[in-house]
Amino acid sequence: MVWLLLLLYHFLLRCSNASEEQELFKRLGMPGPPNEDTKRKDPPSFMMELYRQHNRVLGNGLATSISSFDAIDTNQSHEISGDRWSFEFSIADLDPVERVKEAHVRVYKIKGSKQKETPYRVTVFHVLERERSLDSSVSDQYLVNPFNSSLVVRLLDTQILESRQSHWVSFNVEKAIEALQELGVKMAKFEIASTPVNPIDVAPSSRGIRFTKSRGKQPSLIVFTDDGRNSVEDDRDTRNSQSLDSINYDPSQSHCQRKELFIDFSRLGWSWIIGPPGFDAFMCSGECTLTFNNKMQITNHAYLQAFLESKHKNIPKPCCSPRKLSPMTLIYYTENGIKMKAYEEMRVEQCGCE
C-alpha cells in the first residue's frame, strides 16, 4: 500500500486534471467530491462525536467505516397518521462489497403528555416493493403490507417507550440493510407504529408518541460497515508504538530519515472533507549507503545491496522508503450523506533502507 502514498505525493507535486484526480480517489478507495448542486447540511452531532472517538469505534473487528443518511424530504411531515410514521433514505453511497456490521434508524422523540407516564409499544418495519422480494433468499422474511398489497413488510425492532420522556431513540435495522444490499436496492423505507401497552390507562390529553424533524434532530440512518481490507487494528498498534523516527528531521544529515509532508485539504480544493483539515503524512528522504547511521532501520538485503553497489556501479543503492505506516480516519460528505472511514497506511511512522 506504500504506492498509495507515492501516488498522493505525485499528485501534490504537479497540477492535475480532473481525470488524474478521479484516478487518485479510485486508488485511495474514496468516492470523491459530491455533486456541487448537493446541499450540504451541518454534520450531525452524533457523527461528529463518533469521529472524535474514532479510535474506539473503528477497527478491533468492529467496522472500518460509518455512514450517515438523512431522511428524504425532511421538510415535509413523515407522519402517516396519529400513530404511524414513514421514513425513507437513499443508501446509494454504500459500497456493495462492504459487509454490514450494524445499522440503526435514529429519531428524536418529543414529549407527548404532560401528565402521567404512559408506556407505548413502538415497532419499526422495513417496507419493500413486493416484486423486489420475489425469488430471493429474504422473501420468507416479509409479509404482505395490510395497507398496500403491492408492498411487503418485515418486523425489525420493538421498544417500550414512555410518552413523557424526550430523547433520541435508535432502532436496529441491520437485517433490512443486509437484504437491500443483497437485492441491489438503493432506497431504504421504514415505517414506525406505536400502540399503548394499556389503552385504558391513556390520559385524554395524551398525544401519544411523537417524533420531531426540527433542526439538529432530523431522522437519520446510521450504517456501520466493514470492507474486509483495512487492517486498522494492526496499524493503530504501529501508530502508538515508539518509533525511531520520533526524532525530529535533521536537514544537516543526508542519511535516510522521515521528513515532514503536510497534506492540506483546503489547498487541494477538497472542501467536502469535514475533518481533519489536513494531516502529517510525512515522507522518506535521504541516502542509503554503507555508512549507515545507527538510528536507521535497514534490512539485511539492503545492507548487502549497498555493499555490492560500492563494488559494482551498475547495481543501484537501496531505497529510502516507509517501513511502518499508520491509518488515517477521514469524515467527509458523500452524495447522499456523510461517511467516516479509516484508510490504512496513510501516515509514515518509520523510514528505512530496503
VOTORLO-567531 format. One record per residue (C-alpha): residue in three letters; residue number from 1; x, y, z. Coordinates in steps of 0.2 Angstrom, whole numbers, plus 5000, padded with zeros to 4 digits. Layout:
N
 res   n    X    Y    Z
 Ala NUM    X    Y    Z
...
END
This chain:
354
 res   n    X    Y    Z
 Met   1 5000 5000 5000
 Val   2 5015 5011 5000
 Trp   3 5011 5016 4982
 Leu   4 4996 5025 4988
 Leu   5 5007 5037 4997
 Leu   6 5018 5039 4982
 Leu   7 5003 5042 4971
 Leu   8 4997 5056 4983
 Tyr   9 5014 5064 4983
 His  10 5015 5064 4964
 Phe  11 4998 5072 4964
 Leu  12 5003 5086 4976
 Leu  13 5019 5089 4966
 Arg  14 5010 5093 4949
 Cys  15 4995 5102 4943
 Ser  16 4982 5088 4940
 Asn  17 4967 5087 4929
 Ala  18 4950 5080 4933
 Ser  19 4954 5063 4927
 Glu  20 4970 5062 4937
 Glu  21 4961 5067 4952
 Gln  22 4947 5054 4949
 Glu  23 4961 5041 4947
 Leu  24 4968 5046 4964
 Phe  25 4951 5044 4973
 Lys  26 4949 5027 4965
 Arg  27 4966 5021 4971
 Leu  28 4963 5028 4988
 Gly  29 4946 5020 4988
 Met  30 4937 5036 4991
 Pro  31 4921 5041 4982
 Gly  32 4927 5059 4978
 Pro  33 4918 5075 4979
 Pro  34 4899 5075 4979
 Asn  35 4889 5084 4966
 Glu  36 4891 5103 4968
 Asp  37 4872 5105 4967
 Thr  38 4870 5094 4983
 Lys  39 4866 5105 4998
 Arg  40 4877 5102 5012
 Lys  41 4870 5102 5029
 Asp  42 4879 5103 5046
 Pro  43 4886 5086 5051
 Pro  44 4875 5078 5064
 Ser  45 4882 5080 5081
 Phe  46 4881 5061 5083
 Met  47 4893 5058 5068
 Met  48 4905 5071 5075
 Glu  49 4905 5063 5092
 Leu  50 4909 5046 5083
 Tyr  51 4923 5055 5074
 Arg  52 4930 5061 5090
 Gln  53 4930 5044 5097
 His  54 4935 5035 5080
 Asn  55 4950 5026 5089
 Arg  56 4936 5016 5099
 Val  57 4923 5014 5086
 Leu  58 4933 5009 5071
 Gly  59 4945 4994 5070
 Asn  60 4946 4980 5083
 Gly  61 4934 4969 5072
 Leu  62 4920 4982 5073
 Ala  63 4919 4992 5057
 Thr  64 4930 5001 5045
 Ser  65 4918 5014 5040
 Ile  66 4902 5023 5047
 Ser  67 4889 5031 5035
 Ser  68 4875 5043 5040
 Phe  69 4860 5047 5029
 Asp  70 4846 5060 5032
 Ala  71 4828 5055 5029
 Ile  72 4822 5061 5012
 Asp  73 4810 5076 5011
 Thr  74 4814 5081 5029
 Asn  75 4805 5097 5026
 Gln  76 4789 5088 5024
 Ser  77 4779 5078 5038
 His  78 4784 5060 5040
 Glu  79 4768 5056 5050
 Ile  80 4756 5045 5041
 Ser  81 4743 5045 5055
 Gly  82 4742 5049 5073
 Asp  83 4752 5033 5077
 Arg  84 4761 5029 5061
 Trp  85 4777 5037 5053
 Ser  86 4786 5034 5037
 Phe  87 4805 5037 5034
 Glu  88 4815 5034 5018
 Phe  89 4833 5035 5015
 Ser  90 4845 5034 5000
 Ile  91 4859 5022 5003
 Ala  92 4867 5023 4985
 Asp  93 4883 5028 4993
 Leu  94 4885 5012 5002
 Asp  95 4898 5001 4994
 Pro  96 4890 4984 4989
 Val  97 4906 4975 4994
 Glu  98 4906 4981 5011
 Arg  99 4898 4970 5024
 Val 100 4885 4977 5036
 Lys 101 4890 4976 5054
 Glu 102 4877 4987 5062
 Ala 103 4863 4998 5056
 His 104 4851 5010 5066
 Val 105 4837 5022 5062
 Arg 106 4838 5037 5074
 Val 107 4823 5048 5078
 Tyr 108 4820 5061 5091
 Lys 109 4805 5058 5102
 Ile 110 4797 5073 5110
 Lys 111 4785 5074 5125
 Gly 112 4768 5068 5121
 Ser 113 4760 5070 5138
 Lys 114 4761 5082 5152
 Gln 115 4753 5071 5164
 Lys 116 4757 5053 5170
 Glu 117 4769 5042 5161
 Thr 118 4761 5031 5148
 Pro 119 4770 5016 5140
 Tyr 120 4769 5013 5122
 Arg 121 4775 4998 5111
 Val 122 4784 5006 5097
 Thr 123 4789 4995 5082
 Val 124 4799 4998 5066
 Phe 125 4795 4989 5050
 His 126 4805 4988 5034
 Val 127 4794 4992 5019
 Leu 128 4799 4984 5002
 Glu 129 4791 4983 4985
 Arg 130 4783 4966 4984
 Glu 131 4791 4962 4967
 Arg 132 4808 4966 4974
 Ser 133 4807 4952 4987
 Leu 134 4801 4938 4975
 Asp 135 4813 4924 4971
 Ser 136 4826 4930 4984
 Ser 137 4833 4922 5000
 Val 138 4824 4935 5010
 Ser 139 4806 4933 5003
 Asp 140 4801 4922 5018
 Gln 141 4805 4936 5030
 Tyr 142 4792 4948 5023
 Leu 143 4773 4948 5024
 Val 144 4761 4957 5013
 Asn 145 4758 4975 5019
 Pro 146 4740 4976 5026
 Phe 147 4738 4994 5020
 Asn 148 4745 4991 5002
 Ser 149 4746 4974 4994
 Ser 150 4760 4979 4982
 Leu 151 4771 4981 4997
 Val 152 4779 4968 5009
 Val 153 4785 4972 5027
 Arg 154 4797 4964 5039
 Leu 155 4797 4967 5058
 Leu 156 4814 4973 5063
 Asp 157 4813 4980 5081
 Thr 158 4801 4984 5095
 Gln 159 4804 4995 5111
 Ile 160 4793 5001 5125
 Leu 161 4794 5020 5126
 Glu 162 4786 5032 5139
 Ser 163 4776 5046 5132
 Arg 164 4783 5060 5144
 Gln 165 4801 5057 5140
 Ser 166 4810 5067 5127
 His 167 4826 5059 5119
 Trp 168 4834 5050 5105
 Val 169 4828 5033 5100
 Ser 170 4838 5021 5090
 Phe 171 4830 5006 5081
 Asn 172 4840 4991 5075
 Val 173 4838 4989 5056
 Glu 174 4853 4979 5051
 Lys 175 4843 4965 5043
 Ala 176 4835 4977 5032
 Ile 177 4851 4985 5025
 Glu 178 4858 4967 5023
 Ala 179 4843 4962 5012
 Leu 180 4844 4978 5002
 Gln 181 4862 4975 4998
 Glu 182 4858 4958 4993
 Leu 183 4844 4964 4981
 Gly 184 4854 4979 4975
 Val 185 4840 4991 4981
 Lys 186 4847 5009 4984
 Met 187 4832 5015 4994
 Ala 188 4828 5010 5011
 Lys 189 4810 5014 5018
 Phe 190 4804 5011 5036
 Glu 191 4788 5013 5045
 Ile 192 4786 5015 5064
 Ala 193 4770 5011 5073
 Ser 194 4765 5014 5091
 Thr 195 4751 5007 5102
 Pro 196 4748 5010 5120
 Val 197 4753 4995 5131
 Asn 198 4737 4998 5141
 Pro 199 4724 5008 5131
 Ile 200 4713 5011 5146
 Asp 201 4727 5020 5155
 Val 202 4730 5033 5141
 Ala 203 4725 5050 5148
 Pro 204 4713 5060 5136
 Ser 205 4726 5074 5135
 Ser 206 4740 5062 5129
 Arg 207 4746 5065 5112
 Gly 208 4755 5048 5112
 Ile 209 4772 5045 5104
 Arg 210 4778 5060 5094
 Phe 211 4794 5061 5083
 Thr 212 4801 5078 5078
 Lys 213 4811 5084 5062
 Ser 214 4817 5100 5069
 Arg 215 4834 5107 5066
 Gly 216 4848 5096 5074
 Lys 217 4835 5082 5077
 Gln 218 4832 5076 5059
 Pro 219 4829 5057 5057
 Ser 220 4844 5048 5051
 Leu 221 4850 5031 5046
 Ile 222 4867 5026 5053
 Val 223 4876 5011 5045
 Phe 224 4892 5003 5051
 Thr 225 4901 4993 5038
 Asp 226 4917 4983 5035
 Asp 227 4926 4982 5018
 Gly 228 4937 4967 5024
 Arg 229 4953 4976 5018
 Asn 230 4959 4988 5031
 Ser 231 4970 4981 5045
 Val 232 4965 4995 5056
 Glu 233 4969 4987 5072
 Asp 234 4987 4982 5067
 Asp 235 4991 5000 5060
 Arg 236 4984 5008 5076
 Asp 237 4997 4997 5086
 Thr 238 5010 5004 5075
 Arg 239 5005 5021 5076
 Asn 240 5005 5021 5095
 Ser 241 5022 5012 5097
 Gln 242 5038 5021 5100
 Ser 243 5046 5025 5083
 Leu 244 5064 5028 5079
 Asp 245 5058 5042 5068
 Ser 246 5050 5051 5083
 Ile 247 5067 5061 5082
 Asn 248 5065 5077 5073
 Tyr 249 5071 5078 5055
 Asp 250 5089 5084 5054
 Pro 251 5092 5093 5037
 Ser 252 5111 5093 5041
 Gln 253 5111 5074 5039
 Ser 254 5110 5065 5022
 His 255 5105 5048 5028
 Cys 256 5088 5041 5026
 Gln 257 5075 5048 5038
 Arg 258 5057 5054 5040
 Lys 259 5054 5071 5033
 Glu 260 5038 5082 5035
 Leu 261 5025 5082 5022
 Phe 262 5008 5090 5027
 Ile 263 4993 5087 5017
 Asp 264 4982 5102 5017
 Phe 265 4964 5098 5010
 Ser 266 4959 5116 5008
 Arg 267 4974 5119 4996
 Leu 268 4969 5104 4986
 Gly 269 4951 5111 4985
 Trp 270 4944 5096 4994
 Ser 271 4931 5107 5004
 Trp 272 4920 5091 5005
 Ile 273 4931 5084 5018
 Ile 274 4924 5088 5035
 Gly 275 4939 5083 5046
 Pro 276 4953 5083 5048
 Pro 277 4958 5099 5039
 Gly 278 4974 5091 5035
 Phe 279 4987 5079 5042
 Asp 280 5005 5075 5044
 Ala 281 5008 5061 5031
 Phe 282 5027 5063 5031
 Met 283 5039 5056 5018
 Cys 284 5055 5047 5017
 Ser 285 5071 5055 5011
 Gly 286 5089 5053 5011
 Glu 287 5103 5041 5006
 Cys 288 5106 5023 5009
 Thr 289 5125 5020 5009
 Leu 290 5137 5008 5018
 Thr 291 5140 5022 5031
 Phe 292 5123 5018 5039
 Asn 293 5118 5029 5054
 Asn 294 5114 5018 5069
 Lys 295 5097 5027 5070
 Met 296 5092 5020 5053
 Gln 297 5082 5004 5050
 Ile 298 5089 4993 5037
 Thr 299 5086 4976 5031
 Asn 300 5100 4963 5028
 His 301 5096 4963 5009
 Ala 302 5098 4982 5009
 Tyr 303 5115 4981 5018
 Leu 304 5121 4968 5006
 Gln 305 5115 4978 4991
 Ala 306 5124 4994 4997
 Phe 307 5140 4983 4999
 Leu 308 5138 4977 4981
 Glu 309 5134 4994 4975
 Ser 310 5151 5000 4981
 Lys 311 5159 4987 4971
 His 312 5149 4987 4955
 Lys 313 5142 5004 4949
 Asn 314 5128 4995 4939
 Ile 315 5119 4990 4955
 Pro 316 5108 5004 4962
 Lys 317 5108 5009 4980
 Pro 318 5095 5003 4992
 Cys 319 5079 5014 4993
 Cys 320 5074 5025 5007
 Ser 321 5056 5020 5010
 Pro 322 5042 5019 5023
 Arg 323 5045 5004 5035
 Lys 324 5030 5007 5046
 Leu 325 5014 5016 5042
 Ser 326 4998 5020 5052
 Pro 327 4980 5023 5047
 Met 328 4971 5040 5045
 Thr 329 4952 5042 5048
 Leu 330 4943 5054 5037
 Ile 331 4925 5061 5039
 Tyr 332 4918 5068 5023
 Tyr 333 4902 5072 5013
 Thr 334 4895 5060 5000
 Glu 335 4882 5062 4988
 Asn 336 4868 5057 5000
 Gly 337 4875 5059 5017
 Ile 338 4891 5058 5027
 Lys 339 4904 5045 5029
 Met 340 4918 5042 5041
 Lys 341 4931 5029 5036
 Ala 342 4948 5023 5042
 Tyr 343 4961 5022 5027
 Glu 344 4976 5011 5030
 Glu 345 4994 5015 5028
 Met 346 4991 5034 5026
 Arg 347 5005 5041 5038
 Val 348 5023 5036 5038
 Glu 349 5029 5031 5055
 Gln 350 5046 5025 5051
 Cys 351 5058 5025 5037
 Gly 352 5072 5013 5032
 Cys 353 5083 5006 5018
 Glu 354 5076 4992 5008
END
